[in-house]
Amino acid sequence: MRELSIGKRLYLAFGFIVALAFISGWLVNYKVKKLGDSFDVLLGSYSGIELESKEVVLKLLNARRQEKNYLTRKDDLYIAQIKNTIKGIRSSIGLITELAQKIKLPDGREKTQKMLLAVEAYEGHFSTMVALVKQRGNPDSGLEGQVRLASEKIESLLNRQGGQDDLKMLYLGMCRYEKDFLLTQDNKFWDLFQKTAGDFKIQAQGKSMSRAGLLVQAIGDYQNTASKLRENLIQAKEKYPLLRDTARAVEAQARALAKQVKTLIAKKREQALQQMEITSTWIQIGVISLGLFLAALSFFFTRSITRPIKKVISRLSGSAGSMALVSRQVSEASSSLAAGSSQQAASLEETAASLEEVSSMTRANAENAAKADLLMDKNQEMVKHANKRMEGLNLAMREVARSSEETFAILKTIDEIAFQTNILALNAAVEAARAGQAGAGFSVVAEEVGNLAGRTAQAARNTSQLIQENLEKIKSSARLLEEANQFFSEVSVSSGEAGELVSEISSASAEQSQGVEQINQAVSEMDNDLQTRATEAQRSAEIAEGMKRHSKGMADMVIELQSLVYGSAKEPFLDRAIPPAMERAKALPGPNTNNN
């Protein structure tokens, strides 16, 4: 540091300050941008998981509807639709898994894995149910067709035998109990069917008929095929609760995941706001710390420059005082003009030095104002970018609200369908009551359909209420986002006004710099005029010209150094140093002593 000149030290200090200011601004910009990008990524991922979870629930409800259509109509078209729906559910779960891994959702992988296992179990149970339905067939094929053929064989044998009204009554009872069991799946009717078949065999074997053996064998075939059909129905009845429970498990897990993500969105939003407050606090601390550091750095550089100059001033002041006293004794005739010229020259030199310093400070202020103007432009662009992001987020929240409203309308339609189904069930029950004993089984089915419609309507109303609550919360979140968007707009307007003020400051600083340059030029011209008058004074005092020139040069250097170190407000160091030098000069012999 001691080997460097004063100019290099000043340039080094100014460059270091500018570098610190640039680094601090870049760090603040990077921190704010990183915080905004991180919040956008997290919010987008959490919203995607919530939407896909709701999509899983909707697709699952669609699969359940297609499943009921297949079990009712036994059309293979519904099997293909269910497989496509399950494929869509797996795709949604895969996307949820990807987003959960991206944001490191707690227990996200375990939950999605459970959902996939439940979907696979549902698909397996449905495949088993399809196989049972295909095995059961219809009156023309499958087990039901075999039962019909066995029954028709018995009826044909009885018709060929002729007479045998008691056996025909037993046969009709068996057919009635079989149909009642198929409709109600009540083991009471199955026991009556088996008992009637046993009675038929006993009576057929006790009669002397040519076709008794064939009738007994046909009854056995009828019992066997009916038993297979009964086992098929029992298996289907046992499998259906498993199919229902696995579907409910997938739905429950999807709803739980959506609820968890919704809670995390609120938590992350709160964390982001806290982080922004912390960042703002650290920025304020950083600005204060930077100001203190720059103050300490300025003090260090100022002291490193003024300390050696003070020593030079102390030495030069003594020499300047001695030479000024000797010059006054030698040239008394021109002392008045020389003293006036010296005083004016000193004043002009001080004024020129002060103007030069003011000019440098003005130029520095203009440059700093221009840089501040550029930084304000960058900050305004960042605020505009953040405002666009908030507008995109507000649009996404509106899309979510619109989807919830459409889902609410669909559930209302389901409720109306359930109500109409319940009315149809009541009508069917009335018709079954009119049919008497023959419609008893159909009455039980109508009652079950009515109960199912009632549960469906209740579930639709509960789901509609939940969606309505979610819709209200989404609208509340949208209002908050609009307020935040308005806040960013106000910040953008304030940044624009601040940028205009900084631009005006920059223009004013440039005009001040030009004015100071003009004043400095005028002072230089005055200094030239003063030098001319000083030269005339030197001509009138040729004897003291050499000593006066050296004395003036040393005095000017001391004054410049004095103004550089102490400034115009302090007591001149030269005035304090000259009196002792003058006392030493008076002790020297004057020019008259030599003449004597």
C-alpha positions in Angstrom: 0.0 0.0 0.0 2.9 2.4 0.8 4.4 2.0 -2.7 1.1 3.1 -4.4 0.6 6.7 -5.4 -2.3 8.8 -4.2 -4.2 8.5 -7.5 -3.8 4.8 -7.6 -5.0 4.6 -4.0 -8.1 6.6 -4.8 -8.9 4.6 -7.9 -8.4 1.4 -5.9 -10.8 2.6 -3.2 -13.4 3.7 -5.7 -13.2 0.4 -7.6 -13.5 -1.6 -4.5 -16.6 0.3 -3.4 -18.2 -0.1 -6.8 -17.4 -3.9 -6.8 -18.9 -4.3 -3.4 -22.1 -2.5 -4.4 -22.4 -4.6 -7.6 -21.9 -7.8 -5.7 -24.4 -6.9 -3.1 -27.0 -6.0 -5.7 -26.4 -9.2 -7.6 -26.7 -11.3 -4.4 -30.0 -9.6 -3.6 -31.3 -10.1 -7.1 -30.2 -13.8 -7.1 -31.8 -14.5 -3.8 -35.2 -12.9 -4.7 -35.3 -14.6 -8.1 -34.3 -18.0 -6.6 -37.0 -17.7 -3.9 -39.7 -16.8 -6.6 -38.7 -19.7 -8.9 -38.7 -22.2 -6.0 -42.1 -21.1 -4.9 -43.5 -21.4 -8.5 -42.1 -24.9 -8.9 -43.5 -26.1 -5.5 -46.9 -24.6 -6.0 -47.2 -26.0 -9.6 -46.2 -29.5 -8.4 -48.5 -29.5 -5.3 -51.4 -28.3 -7.5 -50.7 -31.0 -10.1 -50.8 -33.7 -7.4 -54.1 -32.3 -6.0 -55.7 -32.2 -9.5 -54.5 -35.7 -10.4 -55.8 -37.1 -7.1 -59.2 -35.7 -7.9 -58.9 -37.1 -11.4 -58.2 -40.6 -9.9 -61.4 -40.3 -7.8 -63.5 -39.3 -10.8 -62.1 -42.1 -13.0 -62.7 -44.6 -10.2 -66.4 -43.5 -10.0 -66.6 -43.9 -13.7 -65.2 -47.4 -13.4 -67.7 -48.3 -10.7 -70.6 -47.1 -13.0 -69.3 -49.1 -15.9 -68.9 -52.1 -13.6 -72.6 -51.9 -12.5 -73.6 -51.6 -16.2 -71.7 -54.8 -17.0 -73.1 -56.8 -14.2 -76.6 -55.6 -15.2 -76.4 -55.9 -19.0 -73.5 -58.4 -19.4 -72.1 -56.6 -22.4 -68.4 -57.0 -23.1 -68.2 -53.4 -24.3 -68.2 -52.3 -20.6 -65.2 -54.6 -19.9 -63.1 -52.7 -22.5 -64.3 -49.3 -21.0 -63.3 -50.4 -17.5 -59.8 -51.5 -18.7 -59.3 -48.1 -20.4 -60.5 -46.4 -17.2 -58.1 -48.4 -15.1 -55.3 -47.6 -17.5 -56.1 -43.9 -17.1 -56.1 -44.3 -13.3 -52.6 -45.9 -13.4 -51.4 -43.1 -15.7 -52.6 -40.5 -13.2 -51.0 -42.3 -10.3 -47.7 -42.5 -12.2 -47.8 -38.7 -12.7 -48.6 -38.2 -9.0 -45.6 -40.4 -8.2 -43.3 -38.4 -10.5 -44.5 -35.1 -8.9 -44.2 -36.4 -5.4 -40.6 -37.5 -6.0 -39.8 -34.1 -7.6 -40.9 -32.2 -4.5 -40.0 -35.0 -2.0 -43.5 -35.3 -0.6 -43.5 -37.1 2.8 -44.6 -40.8 2.4 -45.5 -39.9 -1.2 -44.0 -43.0 -2.8 -45.6 -45.3 -0.2 -49.0 -43.9 -0.7 -48.9 -44.1 -4.5 -47.6 -47.6 -4.2 -50.6 -48.5 -2.0 -52.9 -46.9 -4.5 -51.4 -49.0 -7.4 -51.7 -52.2 -5.3 -55.3 -51.4 -4.6 -56.0 -50.7 -8.3 -54.4 -54.0 -9.2 -56.5 -55.8 -6.6 -59.6 -54.1 -8.0 -58.7 -55.2 -11.5 -58.1 -58.8 -10.3 -61.4 -58.9 -8.4 -63.2 -57.6 -11.4 -61.6 -60.1 -13.7 -62.7 -62.9 -11.4 -66.2 -61.4 -11.3 -66.2 -61.3 -15.2 -65.1 -65.0 -15.3 -68.0 -65.9 -12.9 -70.5 -64.0 -14.9 -69.3 -65.6 -18.2 -69.4 -69.0 -16.4 -73.0 -68.4 -15.3 -73.9 -67.3 -18.8 -77.6 -66.9 -19.7 -80.6 -69.2 -20.3 -79.1 -70.2 -23.7 -75.6 -70.9 -22.6 -73.4 -71.5 -19.5 -74.6 -72.8 -16.2 -78.0 -71.2 -16.6 -78.4 -72.9 -20.0 -77.4 -76.3 -18.5 -80.0 -75.9 -15.7 -82.6 -75.0 -18.3 -81.8 -78.1 -20.4 -81.8 -80.4 -17.4 -85.2 -79.0 -16.4 -86.6 -79.4 -19.9 -85.4 -83.0 -20.0 -87.3 -83.8 -16.8 -90.4 -82.1 -18.2 -90.1 -84.1 -21.5 -89.8 -87.4 -19.6 -92.8 -86.7 -17.5 -94.9 -85.8 -20.6 -93.9 -89.0 -22.3 -94.7 -91.1 -19.2 -98.2 -89.7 -19.0 -100.2 -89.1 -15.9 -98.1 -88.9 -12.7 -99.6 -85.6 -11.5 -97.9 -85.9 -8.1 -94.5 -86.0 -9.7 -95.4 -83.1 -11.9 -96.4 -81.1 -8.9 -93.0 -81.9 -7.2 -91.2 -80.9 -10.4 -93.0 -77.6 -10.6 -92.2 -77.0 -6.9 -88.5 -77.6 -7.6 -88.6 -75.1 -10.5 -90.3 -72.5 -8.3 -87.8 -73.0 -5.5 -84.9 -72.8 -7.9 -86.2 -69.5 -9.4 -86.8 -68.1 -5.9 -83.2 -69.0 -4.9 -81.8 -67.3 -8.0 -83.7 -64.1 -7.3 -83.1 -63.9 -3.5 -80.1 -66.2 -3.0 -81.8 -67.3 0.2 -80.7 -70.7 1.5 -84.2 -71.4 2.7 -85.4 -71.8 -0.9 -82.3 -74.0 -1.7 -83.1 -76.3 1.2 -86.7 -76.6 -0.1 -85.4 -77.3 -3.6 -83.2 -80.2 -2.3 -86.0 -81.6 -0.1 -88.4 -81.6 -3.1 -85.8 -83.3 -5.3 -85.4 -86.0 -2.7 -89.1 -86.5 -2.4 -89.3 -86.7 -6.2 -86.6 -89.4 -6.3 -88.3 -91.5 -3.6 -91.7 -91.4 -5.3 -90.3 -92.0 -8.7 -88.3 -95.1 -7.4 -91.4 -96.4 -5.6 -93.5 -96.4 -8.8 -93.4 -99.1 -11.5 -92.6 -96.9 -14.5 -90.6 -97.7 -17.5 -88.7 -94.3 -17.3 -88.2 -94.2 -13.5 -84.5 -94.6 -13.8 -84.2 -91.9 -16.4 -86.2 -89.5 -14.2 -84.0 -90.2 -11.2 -80.9 -89.6 -13.3 -82.4 -86.4 -14.8 -83.3 -85.2 -11.3 -79.6 -85.8 -10.3 -78.4 -83.9 -13.3 -80.8 -81.1 -12.5 -79.5 -81.0 -8.9 -75.8 -81.0 -10.0 -76.1 -78.2 -12.5 -78.2 -76.2 -10.0 -75.5 -76.8 -7.3 -72.9 -75.5 -9.7 -75.0 -72.4 -10.5 -75.5 -71.9 -6.7 -71.7 -72.1 -6.1 -71.2 -69.6 -8.9 -73.7 -67.1 -7.3 -72.1 -67.6 -3.8 -68.6 -66.9 -5.2 -69.9 -63.8 -7.0 -71.7 -62.7 -3.8 -68.4 -63.1 -1.8 -66.3 -61.4 -4.5 -68.5 -58.3 -4.9 -67.7 -56.9 -1.4 -64.0 -57.3 -2.1 -64.5 -55.4 -5.4 -66.3 -52.7 -3.6 -63.8 -52.4 -0.7 -60.8 -52.2 -3.0 -62.5 -49.4 -5.0 -63.2 -47.6 -1.7 -59.6 -48.0 -0.6 -58.3 -46.4 -3.8 -60.8 -43.6 -3.4 -60.0 -43.0 0.3 -56.2 -42.9 -0.4 -56.7 -40.5 -3.3 -58.8 -38.2 -1.2 -56.3 -38.4 1.7 -53.5 -37.5 -0.7 -55.4 -34.6 -2.1 -56.2 -33.3 1.4 -52.5 -33.7 2.5 -51.3 -31.8 -0.6 -53.9 -29.0 0.0 -52.6 -28.7 3.6 -49.0 -28.6 2.4 -49.9 -25.9 -0.2 -51.1 -23.6 2.6 -48.0 -24.5 4.7 -45.6 -23.8 1.8 -47.3 -20.5 1.0 -46.9 -19.4 4.7 -43.2 -20.6 4.6 -42.6 -18.5 1.5 -44.0 -15.4 3.1 -41.9 -16.0 6.1 -38.8 -16.5 3.9 -39.5 -13.3 2.1 -39.7 -11.4 5.4 -36.4 -13.0 6.5 -34.8 -12.1 3.2 -36.0 -8.5 3.5 -34.5 -8.4 7.0 -31.2 -9.8 5.8 -31.1 -7.3 2.9 -31.5 -4.4 5.4 -28.8 -5.8 7.7 -26.6 -6.3 4.6 -27.1 -2.7 3.5 -26.3 -1.4 7.0 -23.2 -3.6 7.3 -22.1 -2.5 3.9 -22.4 1.1 4.9 -20.4 0.6 8.0 -17.8 -1.3 6.1 -17.5 1.4 3.5 -17.2 4.1 6.2 -14.3 2.1 7.9 -12.7 1.6 4.5 -12.9 5.3 3.7 -11.3 6.1 7.0 -8.5 3.7 6.4 -7.7 5.1 2.9 -8.0 8.7 4.0 -5.6 8.1 6.9 -3.1 6.2 4.6 -3.1 9.3 2.3 -3.0 12.1 4.8 -0.4 10.7 7.2 2.6 11.0 4.8 1.3 14.4 3.4 1.3 15.8 6.9 4.9 15.1 7.3 5.7 16.8 4.0 3.7 19.8 5.0 5.5 20.1 8.3 8.9 20.1 6.5 7.8 22.4 3.6 6.1 24.9 6.0 9.4 25.7 7.8 11.3 26.3 4.5 8.5 28.4 3.1 8.4 30.6 6.1 12.2 31.2 6.1 12.3 32.0 2.4 9.2 34.3 2.7 10.9 36.3 5.4 14.2 36.6 3.6 12.3 37.6 0.4 10.4 40.4 2.3 13.7 41.8 3.7 15.3 41.8 0.2 12.4 43.3 -1.8 10.6 45.9 0.4 9.8 48.0 -2.6 7.7 45.3 -4.2 6.4 43.7 -1.1 2.9 45.2 -1.3 2.3 44.1 -4.9 4.0 40.7 -4.4 2.0 40.0 -1.2 -1.3 40.9 -2.8 -0.5 38.7 -5.8 0.6 35.9 -3.6 -2.6 36.1 -1.5 -4.7 36.2 -4.7 -2.8 33.3 -6.2 -3.2 31.3 -3.0 -6.9 32.0 -2.9 -7.3 31.1 -6.5 -5.3 27.9 -6.1 -7.5 27.0 -3.1 -10.6 27.8 -5.1 -9.3 25.8 -8.1 -8.5 22.8 -5.8 -11.9 23.0 -4.2 -13.6 23.3 -7.6 -11.7 20.3 -8.9 -12.7 18.3 -5.8 -16.4 19.3 -6.3 -16.1 18.5 -10.0 -14.8 15.0 -9.2 -17.6 14.5 -6.6 -20.2 15.7 -9.1 -19.0 13.4 -11.8 -19.0 10.5 -9.4 -22.5 11.4 -8.3 -23.6 11.5 -12.0 -22.1 8.1 -12.6 -23.6 6.6 -9.5 -27.0 8.1 -10.4 -26.8 6.5 -13.9 -25.9 3.1 -12.4 -28.8 3.4 -9.9 -31.1 4.2 -12.9 -30.0 1.0 -14.6 -30.6 -1.0 -11.3 -34.0 0.5 -11.0 -34.8 -0.6 -14.6 -33.7 -4.1 -13.7 -35.8 -4.1 -10.5 -38.8 -2.9 -12.5 -38.4 -5.7 -15.0 -38.2 -8.2 -12.1 -41.4 -6.9 -10.6 -43.2 -7.1 -13.9 -42.0 -10.7 -14.3 -43.3 -11.6 -10.8 -46.6 -9.8 -11.6 -47.0 -12.0 -14.7 -46.3 -15.1 -12.6 -49.0 -14.1 -10.1 -51.5 -13.5 -13.0 -50.7 -17.1 -14.3 -51.3 -18.5 -10.8 -54.6 -16.6 -10.5 -55.7 -18.0 -13.8 -54.8 -21.5 -12.7 -56.9 -21.1 -9.5 -59.9 -19.9 -11.6 -59.5 -23.1 -13.7 -59.6 -25.2 -10.6 -62.8 -23.4 -9.4 -64.4 -24.0 -12.8 -63.6 -27.7 -12.7 -65.0 -28.0 -9.2 -68.2 -26.3 -10.3 -68.5 -28.8 -13.2 -68.0 -31.7 -10.8 -70.7 -30.2 -8.6 -73.1 -30.2 -11.5 -72.3 -33.8 -12.4 -72.9 -34.9 -8.8 -76.2 -33.1 -8.9 -77.1 -35.1 -12.0 -76.2 -38.3 -10.2 -78.4 -37.3 -7.3 -81.3 -36.8 -9.7 -80.7 -40.2 -11.4 -80.7 -41.8 -7.9 -84.0 -40.1 -7.1 -85.5 -41.4 -10.4 -84.1 -44.8 -9.7 -85.7 -44.8 -6.3 -89.1 -43.9 -7.8 -88.7 -46.7 -10.3 -87.9 -49.1 -7.5 -91.1 -48.0 -5.7 -93.1 -48.6 -8.8 -91.5 -52.0 -9.2 -92.4 -52.8 -5.6 -96.0 -51.8 -6.2 -96.1 -54.0 -9.3 -94.6 -56.9 -7.4 -97.2 -56.5 -4.7 -99.9 -56.6 -7.3 -98.4 -59.8 -8.7 -98.7 -61.5 -5.3 -96.6 -64.6 -4.5 -95.2 -64.8 -8.1 -93.6 -61.3 -7.6 -92.2 -61.8 -4.1 -88.6 -62.3 -5.4 -88.9 -59.3 -7.6 -90.2 -57.2 -4.7 -87.0 -58.0 -2.7 -84.9 -57.0 -5.7 -86.9 -53.7 -6.1 -86.3 -53.0 -2.4 -82.6 -53.5 -2.7 -82.5 -51.3 -5.8 -84.3 -48.6 -3.8 -81.9 -48.9 -0.9 -78.9 -48.7 -3.3 -80.5 -45.6 -5.0 -80.9 -44.0 -1.5 -77.3 -44.6 -0.6 -76.2 -43.3 -3.9 -78.2 -40.1 -3.5 -76.8 -39.7 0.1 -73.2 -40.2 -1.1 -73.8 -37.7 -4.0 -75.1 -35.1 -1.6 -72.2 -35.6 0.8 -69.7 -35.4 -2.1 -71.5 -32.3 -3.4 -71.3 -30.6 0.0 -67.5 -31.4 0.2 -67.0 -30.0 -3.3 -69.0 -26.9 -2.4 -66.7 -26.3 0.7 -63.6 -26.8 -1.5 -65.0 -24.4 -4.0 -65.5 -21.7 -1.4 -61.9 -22.2 -0.2 -60.6 -22.0 -3.7 -62.5 -18.8 -4.3 -61.0 -17.4 -1.0 -57.5 -18.4 -2.2 -58.3 -16.7 -5.6 -59.2 -13.5 -3.7 -56.0 -13.6 -1.8 -54.0 -14.1 -5.0 -55.8 -11.1 -6.6 -54.8 -9.0 -3.6 -51.2 -10.1 -3.9 -51.3 -9.3 -7.6 -52.6 -5.8 -6.8 -49.8 -5.4 -4.3 -47.2 -6.3 -7.0 -48.8 -3.9 -9.4 -48.5 -1.1 -6.8 -44.8 -2.1 -6.3 -44.3 -1.9 -10.1 -45.8 1.6 -10.2 -43.6 2.7 -7.2 -40.5 1.3 -8.9 -41.4 3.2 -12.1 -41.8 6.5 -10.2 -38.5 5.8 -8.3 -36.8 5.2 -11.7 -38.0 8.5 -13.0 -36.7 10.3 -10.0 -33.3 8.6 -10.3 -33.2 9.6 -14.0 -34.0 13.2 -13.1 -31.2 13.1 -10.5 -28.8 11.7 -13.1 -29.7 14.6 -15.5 -29.3 17.2 -12.8 -25.9 15.8 -11.8 -24.7 15.9 -15.4 -25.8 19.6 -15.6 -24.0 20.4 -12.3 -20.8 18.7 -13.6 -20.9 21.0 -16.7 -21.5 24.1 -14.6 -18.5 23.2 -12.3 -16.3 22.7 -15.4 -17.3 26.2 -16.7 -16.5 27.7 -13.3 -13.2 25.9 -13.2 -12.3 27.3 -16.6 -13.2 30.8 -15.5 -10.9 30.4 -12.4 -8.1 29.2 -14.7 -8.4 32.4 -16.8 -8.4 34.5 -13.6 -5.3 32.6 -12.5 -3.6 33.4 -15.8 -4.4 37.1 -15.3 -3.0 37.0 -11.8 0.2 35.3 -13.1 0.6 38.1 -15.5 0.5 40.7 -12.7 2.8 38.7 -10.6 5.3 38.7 -13.5 5.1 42.5 -13.6 5.8 42.6 -9.9 8.8 40.3 -10.4 10.2 42.7 -13.0 10.1 45.5 -10.4 11.9 43.4 -7.9 14.7 41.7 -9.9 16.9 41.3 -6.9 14.4 39.1 -5.1 12.9 37.3 -8.1 14.8 34.1 -7.7 14.0 33.7 -4.0 10.5 34.9 -4.4 9.9 32.4 -7.2 11.1 29.5 -5.0 9.2 30.9 -2.0 6.0 31.2 -3.9 6.3 27.7 -5.4 6.9 26.2 -2.0 4.0 28.2 -0.5 1.7 27.0 -3.3 2.7 23.4 -2.8 2.1 23.7 0.9 -1.3 25.4 0.4 -2.4 22.6 -2.0 -1.3 19.9 0.3 -2.9 21.7 3.2 -6.3 22.0 1.4 -6.0 18.4 0.3 -5.4 17.1 3.9 -7.2 19.5 6.2 -9.7 21.3 4.0 -10.8 25.0 4.0 -12.7 24.6 7.3 -9.5 23.8 9.4 -6.9 26.2 10.7 -4.1 26.5 8.1 -1.2 24.4 9.1 1.2 26.8 7.4 0.1 29.6 9.7 1.0 27.5 12.7 4.3 26.5 11.3 5.6 29.8 9.9 6.0 31.8 13.2 8.8 29.6 14.6 10.5 29.7 11.2 10.3 33.5 11.2 11.9 33.7 14.7 14.8 31.6 13.4 15.1 33.9 10.3 15.3 37.1 12.4 18.3 35.7 14.1 20.2 35.6 10.8 22.3 38.7 9.7 20.4 40.9 7.3 21.7 42.6 4.0 22.6 45.9 5.8 25.1 44.1 8.0 27.2 43.2 5.0 27.3 46.9 3.8 28.6 48.0 7.1 
